[in-house]
Amino acid sequence: MVTDSVRARTLLESQIERIARLRGTGPNPFEYGLWDARTVELLSAIFGPESPQLTAYYEAAGIRGRLPGVRGQAEDMTLNIFGQWGIRARLDRGEVVLKQILGAL
């Protein structure tokens, strides 16, 4: 668990800053997957695995089963870049949630 609020703030700011690079790379589904996994890891470490913050992030950008416009099955899929559940939209929604969480720290 991350108990230092300054450290937590720094870690979340770093994730938000990475969003611009992800957008600039296309975004690349592999790189997005790494970013998403790290975001989930940080939110779990800072707030806990059952926290409202992690739930809010998951609802906004979390990867869940097969959705319209998403190739693959269950949790094993390649995300599209465009569309409501494409990577760009997930980044947009994820950024909003992360900034709200950061603002509440």
N, C-alpha and C positions, 0 to 999 in steps of 0.2 A: 504494500500500500504506500502511496505517496502522501505523506502527511504535511509536508512543507508547502504552504500555499504559493510561495514565490516559485518554487520548483514546478509545481503543478501548472501555474500560469505560463511559465517558460515553455514547458512541454506542449501545452495546447496551442500557444502562439506559433510554435514551430510547425505543428500540423497544419494550421491555417495558412502559413506562409508557403507550404509545399503545394497548396492547391493551384497556385498560379503556374508552377512548373508542370504540374500534371495537365492542366489545360493546354499548355504550350506544346506538349508532346503528342497531342492528338485527341484525347489522352490515350495512352497505352493501357490496355486492360490489365496486363501483368503488373505494371507500376501502380495502377489504381488499386489492385488487390492487395499489394503490400501496404499502401497507404491506409486502406480501410482496416486491414488487420491491426496495424499499429495504432490507429485511432481507437479501435475497440479495446485493445490492450491497455492503452493509457486511461481511457474512461473507466475501465474496470479497476485499474490500480488506484486511481485517484478517488473515485466515488463508490466503488463496489460493483460486483457483477449484477446485482439486482436493483441498481440505482435508477432513479427517474431520468438522470442525465443520459445514461447508456440506453435506456428505453427510448428516449426522445431521438437520439441519434439513429438507433436502429429503425424506428418508424420513418424517419426522413430519408435515410440512405442505405439501410441495411440490406444485405443480400439475403433474399428468401427465395424459395422454390421457383418453379417456372412461371414467368409472368408474360403477358402479351409483349411481343417484341424482343424477348430475351431468348437467345439460343441456348440449348443445353437442357439438362434435366436436374431437378432438385437443386442442391447447393453446388453442383459441379457444372458450371456453365461459363461461357464466354459472354461478357456483357457487351451490348451494343453501345455505341458512342452517343447516338441520338435517341430521342423518344423520352417519354415520361419516366421510364426506369433505366434509361441509358446512363452512361458514366457522367456525362456533362450535367444532367439534371440531378443526379445523386450528389455530385460535387457542389452544385448550387445550394441544394437543401442542406447538405452536411455542413457547409460553411456557415449558413444562417444559424444552425443549431449550435455549432462550436462557438460562434461569437456570442450567442446568448448565454451559454454556459460560462464563457470567459468573463462576460460582463457581470455575472452573478458572484464570481469569486471575490 
